[in-house]
Amino acid sequence: MLEQFRNKDGKTYNGVAAMSAFSGIPQAELAWMAKRIQALVKDGVPRGEISAVIKTEAKSKPWEQA
């Protein structure tokens, strides 16, 4: 099942591609979401608020503007 997502090194997997295939969410959106969550955590945003921030920001589809 995960074999199709194995990287060329043979040891690791492309997690974004796998999550995209399983969820139907585009890879660019998942990558944006992961980077944004990481930045919010680093900035000290409470974990309980991160979901709301992501949901609000995602409405403008910033991953398409990059």
N, C-alpha and C positions, 0 to 999 in steps of 0.2 A: 504494500500500500504506500509506504513512504519512499520506496526505491526510486520512483520517478523524480523525487526531489533531492536526491543525493548530489552533492557538489562534486566537482572534478577531482578533488583530493581523495574522494572515496571514504572519508572519515566523518564528514559533517553533512548537514542537510540545509536546504534553503527553506528556513522556517516561514518566511513571508510568503513564498510561493505555495507552501503546503497549507498555511492558514487561509490563503486566498481561495485555494481549490475547495477546501472544506467548508468555508463560510460564504463564499460567493462575493466577498468584499474585494474590490480591486487591490492589487499589490501596492500601488502607489498610496492608496488611502491607509492601508495597514502600516506601511513604513512611516507615513506622516504621523499617524496616531502614536506609534511607539516612540518616535523622537519627541513628540510634543509632551507625552506623558513623562518621559525622562526629564525634560526641561522643567515641567511644572513641579515635579518632585524635588529637583535640585533647587528650585526657587522657593521651596518651603510651603507650597500650596497644600492645604490639608487633603489627605487622601479622599475624604468624603466629598470634597468639592471638585476633584479632578474630572469625574465623569460628566458633571454639568458643564464644566469649561469646555471639554472636548466636544460634547454634543452641540453646544452653542457655536463654537468655532467651525465645526465641520459643516455647518449649513452653507458656508461660503465656498466650500470645496477648495481649500488652499493647496492641496496636493496637485490640483490641475493648473495652478498658476506658477508653479515652480519650473 
